[in-house]
């Protein structure tokens, strides 16, 4: 009896305690490395700010930042692939790199957009440079990474249609003016699916006499689609359905504090030409509602399979019918290279920060810009768009003056 008790305690320690500690350590390392490398990335971003604040080279700066910040995104991609061991299955239609579009996705967890990066990387790594996301306001304040999201000019929403409509319109104007084709990911459901959010959605639908569609709210989509059409900046709408065959991880807390993520995630992509989408607000509203009804039915069939390993999407027969294979060696090697670059350059930078004056001046410039940007503008995204809007106004005035001289 005295021997069995210590053995049982040892077994309990090895089976439960050690894996939990290692998993939590994995989440801690993810948070630490993402924070440290993003701070260095922010340092690089601020060094190039004079391109837009002084020289007014906005389009060149935009292209440079799209590539630089996307290169940093290899850090989370590396963790998703090699550390958290997330496996995705991607089926359906190709997302076109050089065509502006809206991507609508159901919002099962608060990490759906994070997993979706793996899909973009698998389809075409360059899609990481053109992906834009409409996210909740809170995420812009994530230490380190939030600054990078602002630098990419993501659309941060307050869930107030009047405020959010202005933000979406400004973002679309900026995207179109930069001459780049971006694909904007948004969640018409507005929030991730939990019992409490589902109950609130059902109550709203009952009051309005609408079908219970798991809190789909088409108003934001309708405004975004109209604005993009006004700018001749909408070629496609991509209907993306995400589902989880196994256990769910609902939010960022589980990822960082417990080191847990979903092990398998399935995505199916359906490409819809903008020419086939209704024009009026009411018809567009109904179109998205019908789309979500079909999506709910498809998800119902997916989860009706009792054996999780058999749950999967099959690509539609009327589309491209792709089923993307696993990442090849080249794509995996790029993730490893990016990770090694960032985790090696940060210690070197910190070391030189202790005694090289020009590195210290650069870091002081970073801190100065942090204070200035957040005090005066509220964020680097506001700085970027405000500077461009002023430059655009000047260009418009010069163009009008030149046209007036020609008439005279």
N, C-alpha and C positions, 0 to 999 in steps of 0.2 A: 504493500500500500504506500509506504514511504517513498519507494522508487517510482511508482506509477504517477504519483502526484507531480513531482518535478518534471517528468517526461511530458505529461499532459500540458503543464504550464509552458514548457519549452516549445511544444508543438503549437500551442495557441499563439505564442509570441512570434514564431516564425511564419505562421500562416496568416495571421491577421495584422499584427502590429507592424512588422517589418515592411510588408507591401504598402501599407497605408503611409508609413513614413517616407518610403521611396517615392510614392506617388505625390505626396505633398512637396517633397524636395524638387520633383520635376516641375511642378507648378511655380515654385519659388524661383527656380533657375530661369524659367520662361519669363516671368515678370522682371527679374533683375536684368537679364540680357536685353530684353526689349527696351527697357527704360534706359540703360546705359548707352546702347547703340543709337537709340532715337535722339538722345541728348546730343551726341556727336553729330548725328545727321542734321539736327536743328542748327548746330554750329556751322555746318557747311552751307545750309540754306541761307542763313543770315549773311554769310560772306558774299553771296551773290545778289543780295537785295539791291545794291546800287544799280544793277542792270535795269530795274524798273523805277526805283525812286529818283535816280539821277539821269540815267541815259535813256529811259523810256523805251527800252528794247523788250516790250512785253511778250511778244510772240516767241522770240528766241528764249527768253527766260522760262516761258511756259513749257516749251519742248524740253529744255534742260531739266527742269524740276520734275516733269512727268517721268523721265528716265531715272533720275537720281533717287527719287523717293520710291519708285517701283523696285529699284535695285535693293533698297533697304528692306522691302517686303519679302525678300528671300529669307530673312530671319524667321518670321512667323511661318512661312511655307516650310522651312527646314524643320521646325518643331512639329508642325502638323504631320509631316511625312515620317520623319525618322525618330522622333521622341514620343509623341502622343500616338503614333501609329494609326492615324485616321485613314480609313480606306473608303474611297468614293467609287461610285458607279455612275458614269455620265452617259446619257443616251439622248437621241433626238437630232436636232438641227444645229448646224454650225452657227456661231455668233460671228458676224462679219466685222473685221477690224476697222475698215475704212467707211463704215456707214453709221451715222448717228441713230440712236435708238433708245427706247425705254425698255427696261427689263422689269417685269412684275413677278413677284415671288410670294408664295404663302409664307407665313412667319410662324413656324412651329416652335422655334427656340430663339433666344437672343443671340445665338451664334451662327445662324443660317448664313449670313453674309460672309462670315469668316471662313466657313467651309467652302463657300462658293469660289473663293480665290483658287482653290485646288482645281476646280473645273475650268476656270479661265486659263490657268497655267497649262492644263492638259490639252485644251483646244488649241491655244496659241499663246505662248508666253507674252507676246506683245500686247495682248488684251489687258494685262495688268497696268499698262500705261494709259489706257483709254477708259478704264472702268471708273465710274463715279457712283457714289452711294448717297441716298437720302436717309440720314440717320437722326436719331433723337438728339436733342441739344446737349444732353449730359455728356456725350462721348467726346465733344470738342475739348473738354476739360481734363481728359486723361493725361497724366503727366508724361511728357515726352512725345508719345504717339499722337496725342490730340493735336499738337502743333503740326505734325506731318499731315494729318488728315485735313487740317485747315490749309496747309500748303498745296494740297491737291484740289482745294476748293470743293470739298464735299458739301452737300446741302444739309444743313443742320436744322431740324424741325422742332417747333415748340408745341405741335398738335393744336395750333390755333390757325384756322384756315386763312384768316385775313393776313396774319404775319407770315405764315408759310408761303402763301401765294406770292408775296413780294420777294421772298428769298429765292423761290424757284425761278421766278421771272428773271431776276438779276443773274442767277447762275447760268441760265440758258443763254441770255444775252452775252455773257462773258465767254461761254464755251464756243458759241457761234462766231464771235468776233476773233477768237484765237485761231480760227481756221482748222481746228482739230475735230475729228469725229469721235465723240464720247458716247458711251453706253451707260445710261443712268439707271441704276438699280433702285427700285422703291418697293415698299411693302404696303399695298392698299389696305391690308388689315390693320395697320397702324401700330400694332403691338404683338408680342409673342403670345402664343396660345397657352393659357393656363385656365384652370377651372374658374377663377375669379373674373378674368377678362372675358371668357366665354359667356358667363352669366350676365355680365353687363351688356355684352353685345346682343344677347337674346332679348333682354328687357327693352333695349332701344328698338330692335326690329319689331317687337310686338306693339310698341307704342306707335310706330310709323306704318304698321300694316305691311311690313316687308317680310320676306322669307328669312329664316335664321341661317345666315351664311358665315358664321364664325367671324363676326365683326369686320367684314369687308366694308371699306369706306371709299367710294369711288371719287369723291370730290377732288382730292389732291391729284389723282391720276388725270382726271378730266382737265384740270387747269394746266398741268404739265404738258399734256398732249396738245392742247390748244396753243399754248405758248410756243412749243417747238414747231408746230405747223406754221405759225405766224412768221417764224424766222426761217422757214423752209429747211428745218433741221431735224426732220423725223423721217427715217426711211423704213424702220421696222419697229414692231413691238414683239418682244420675246416673252412668252409665257413659260416661266420656270416653275416646276413643281418639285419640292423637296420633301423627302420622307425618310424616316429612320427605322430600319428593320429591327434593330435591337433596342437597348436601353438608351434613354435620353439623358442629356446633360442640358439643363434648362438655361443656365446663365454663366456669366464670367466668374462668379464667385467660386463655383465648383472647379473651374479650370485653374484658377490661380491658387486658391487655398487648399484644394484637394488634388490638384493635378489630374483631373478627370475630363475626358472629352468622349463624345460618341465614337464608337469604334467603326461603325459603318454608316455611310450617308449616301442616299440615292438621289440623283438629280435627273430630271427629264426636261428638255428644252424644245419648245415649239416656236418656230419663227413665223410671224404674221406680217404681211406687207402693210404699210401704213395706208396704202390705197384702198384696202379692204376694211378700214375702220370707219365707223360713222363720223359725221362732221358735227352735228348738233350736240349740245350738252346732254340733253335728255337721252338721245339715242346712244351716245357714248357711255353714259351712266348705265343704261340697260345692257349694253354690250359687255361691259366689265362684269356686271352682275351675272349674266349668263355664263361668261367665262368661268367665274368662280363656282357656279353651280356645277358645271362639268368637272372642275378641279376637285370639289368636295366628293363627287361621286367616284372619281378615280382614286382618290385617297382612301375612300371607304372600301373599295375593292382591294387596294394594296394591304390595308391593315386587317382585312377579313381573313387573310391567310394565317392560319394558326401557328404554323412553323416559321419563325423569323427568318431562317436561312433561305426560305423559298420566296420571300417577299422581294419583288423587283418590278421595275417598269420595263416595258418593251416599247421601243420607238414606234411612233405612228407610221402606218404604211404610206401615208400621203406626204411625208416629209423626207429629209435626207436619209433617215434610218441609220444614223451613226450609233455605234457603241464604242466609245473611245477606250483603247487599251490602256494598260498601266503605263506610267511614265517610263520613257526609255532611259537608257544609261546617260545620254547627253543631258536630258532635263534634270535627272537626279544629280549629276555632277555639277551642274550650274548652281543648284541649291546648296550643295556642300561648299563650293567655292565661295558663294556669297556669304554663307555663315562664317567660314574661316576668315574671310577678309574683314568682316565687321568685328568679330570678337578678337582679332589680332590687332587691328588698327586702333581700337579704343584704348587699350593699355599703353600703346606707344604714344598716343596723343596725351594721355594723362601724365606719362613720364616726362614728356617734353614741356608740359604745362608748368612743371615745377621750376624750370630754369631758363627756358627760351623766351625772350621778351616778345617776339612777334606772335608766338602762340598765346601768350598771356594777353596781349593786346586784342587778339582775335576773340578770346573768351570774354574779355571785358566788353567787346563790341556785341557779343551775343547777349550778355546780361542787359546791356543798355537797350538793345533792340527789344528784348522781352518786355522791359518796363514801358518803353515808348509805345510799342505795338498794342499792348493790352490796356494801357492807360488812355491812349488817344483813339484807337480804332476798335478795341475789344477783341482783336484776334488778327492773325496774319491774313486770313481769307478776306476780311474787311479791308485791310490795307491793300491787298492785291487788286480787288475789284474797284475800290475807290480811286486808286491811282489810274487804273485803266479807264474808268468812266470820265475822269478829267481829261486824260489824253485823247479819248474818243471825241469829246466835246470840242477840244482844240482842233482836231483834224477836221471835224465837221465845219467849224467856222472858217478854217483856211480854204476848204473846198468851196464853200459858198462864196467867199471873197474872190477866189479865182474864177468862179463861174460868172460873178458880177463883172469882173474886169473884161472877160471875153465878150460879154454882151455889149459893154461900152465900146 
